Amino acid sequence: MYNILDRLLTFIEPPADQWDDHQIRLEHITVQLVDMMRECRRPHDLQNEVKNSLKKNKNIDKKIF
């Protein structure tokens, strides 16, 4: 029985190691992509903040006058 388990482990271990390596690489790439997405998104977020601030200022001015 132990002989069969050893053969099974010998058969399964290389693909399992390869799977682990791929998973680690994919996690690394995912982190890089999220960082790139945030970088690309930042100017748009800042632009939206400015627009929202201007709208709030206009609304405040309307209420005052």
PASEBA-1860 file (N, C-alpha, C; in nm, 3 decimals):
! residues 65
1> MYNILDRL> 0.083/-0.120/0.000/0.000/0.000/0.000/0.087/0.126/0.000 ~ 0.193/0.127/0.085/0.280/0.244/0.089/0.351/0.264/-0.044 ~ 0.377/0.157/-0.113/0.441/0.165/-0.244/0.350/0.240/-0.342 ~ 0.221/0.210/-0.338/0.125/0.276/-0.426/0.116/0.425/-0.390 ~ 0.113/0.456/-0.261/0.106/0.595/-0.218/0.232/0.673/-0.260 ~ 0.347/0.608/-0.248/0.471/0.673/-0.291/0.470/0.701/-0.441 ~ 0.420/0.605/-0.519/0.412/0.625/-0.665/0.313/0.736/-0.698 ~ 0.202/0.738/-0.625/0.102/0.843/-0.647/0.160/0.979/-0.614
9> LTFIEPPA> 0.230/0.990/-0.503/0.293/1.117/-0.465/0.396/1.159/-0.570 ~ 0.474/1.065/-0.618/0.573/1.094/-0.721/0.505/1.146/-0.847 ~ 0.389/1.094/-0.877/0.314/1.136/-0.996/0.251/1.274/-0.976 ~ 0.196/1.300/-0.859/0.120/1.422/-0.834/0.208/1.541/-0.794 ~ 0.320/1.517/-0.732/0.401/1.626/-0.678/0.448/1.728/-0.782 ~ 0.502/1.687/-0.897/0.546/1.789/-0.996/0.434/1.881/-1.044 ~ 0.316/1.829/-1.082/0.210/1.921/-1.123/0.163/2.011/-1.008 ~ 0.163/1.959/-0.886/0.121/2.040/-0.772/0.221/2.153/-0.749
17> DQWDDHQI> 0.349/2.124/-0.761/0.452/2.229/-0.749/0.437/2.333/-0.860 ~ 0.410/2.285/-0.980/0.391/2.377/-1.093/0.270/2.466/-1.070 ~ 0.163/2.408/-1.019/0.041/2.484/-0.987/0.073/2.594/-0.886 ~ 0.148/2.558/-0.781/0.185/2.656/-0.679/0.267/2.770/-0.739 ~ 0.362/2.736/-0.826/0.443/2.839/-0.892/0.357/2.933/-0.976 ~ 0.266/2.876/-1.053/0.176/2.959/-1.135/0.089/3.049/-1.048 ~ 0.040/2.995/-0.939/-0.045/3.072/-0.850/0.032/3.191/-0.791 ~ 0.155/3.168/-0.750/0.238/3.275/-0.695/0.263/3.383/-0.801
25> RLEHITVQ> 0.294/3.339/-0.924/0.317/3.437/-1.032/0.191/3.516/-1.063 ~ 0.077/3.448/-1.064/-0.049/3.518/-1.092/-0.081/3.620/-0.983 ~ -0.054/3.587/-0.859/-0.077/3.683/-0.751/0.012/3.806/-0.768 ~ 0.136/3.783/-0.808/0.230/3.894/-0.830/0.182/3.983/-0.946 ~ 0.139/3.920/-1.053/0.089/3.995/-1.168/-0.038/4.070/-1.133 ~ -0.124/4.009/-1.053/-0.248/4.076/-1.011/-0.217/4.202/-0.932 ~ -0.120/4.195/-0.842/-0.080/4.313/-0.764/-0.028/4.421/-0.858 ~ 0.053/4.383/-0.955/0.106/4.481/-1.051/-0.007/4.546/-1.131
33> LVDMMREC> -0.103/4.466/-1.175/-0.214/4.521/-1.254/-0.301/4.615/-1.171 ~ -0.324/4.580/-1.046/-0.404/4.667/-0.958/-0.331/4.800/-0.938 ~ -0.200/4.795/-0.919/-0.122/4.918/-0.904/-0.128/5.002/-1.031 ~ -0.115/4.939/-1.146/-0.123/5.012/-1.273/-0.261/5.075/-1.291 ~ -0.365/5.001/-1.255/-0.501/5.052/-1.267/-0.521/5.174/-1.178 ~ -0.470/5.167/-1.055/-0.482/5.281/-0.963/-0.407/5.402/-1.018 ~ -0.288/5.377/-1.076/-0.211/5.487/-1.134/-0.287/5.553/-1.248 ~ -0.346/5.473/-1.333/-0.422/5.527/-1.446/-0.549/5.597/-1.399
41> RRPHDLQN> -0.604/5.551/-1.292/-0.730/5.605/-1.241/-0.710/5.736/-1.166 ~ -0.592/5.756/-1.109/-0.567/5.871/-1.022/-0.600/6.006/-1.085 ~ -0.552/6.034/-1.208/-0.586/6.165/-1.267/-0.737/6.187/-1.282 ~ -0.808/6.082/-1.315/-0.954/6.093/-1.331/-1.021/6.118/-1.195 ~ -0.971/6.051/-1.092/-1.026/6.074/-0.959/-1.003/6.218/-0.914 ~ -0.882/6.268/-0.941/-0.853/6.407/-0.904/-0.942/6.504/-0.981 ~ -0.959/6.477/-1.107/-1.046/6.562/-1.190/-1.190/6.561/-1.136 ~ -1.237/6.444/-1.098/-1.373/6.434/-1.042/-1.384/6.507/-0.909
49> EVKNSLKK> -1.279/6.500/-0.828/-1.280/6.574/-0.702/-1.292/6.723/-0.725 ~ -1.218/6.772/-0.824/-1.223/6.915/-0.855/-1.364/6.952/-0.902 ~ -1.422/6.871/-0.989/-1.557/6.898/-1.039/-1.659/6.901/-0.924 ~ -1.647/6.804/-0.835/-1.740/6.797/-0.722/-1.723/6.917/-0.629 ~ -1.600/6.959/-0.608/-1.575/7.076/-0.524/-1.635/7.201/-0.586 ~ -1.619/7.214/-0.717/-1.676/7.330/-0.787/-1.828/7.330/-0.777 ~ -1.889/7.213/-0.792/-2.035/7.204/-0.781/-2.081/7.243/-0.641 ~ -2.009/7.195/-0.540/-2.046/7.229/-0.402/-2.033/7.379/-0.379
57> NKNIDKKI> -1.925/7.437/-0.431/-1.907/7.581/-0.416/-2.018/7.659/-0.484 ~ -2.058/7.616/-0.602/-2.168/7.682/-0.675/-2.298/7.673/-0.596 ~ -2.322/7.556/-0.538/-2.445/7.538/-0.459/-2.442/7.626/-0.334 ~ -2.328/7.636/-0.272/-2.315/7.722/-0.153/-2.338/7.868/-0.192 ~ -2.278/7.907/-0.306/-2.295/8.045/-0.353/-2.443/8.075/-0.385 ~ -2.512/7.980/-0.441/-2.653/7.998/-0.472/-2.734/8.019/-0.345 ~ -2.702/7.946/-0.241/-2.775/7.956/-0.115/-2.748/8.089/-0.046 ~ -2.624/8.136/-0.059/-2.586/8.262/0.005/-2.651/8.380/-0.067
65> F> -2.651/8.376/-0.198/-2.702/8.490/-0.275/-2.840/8.460/-0.316
END
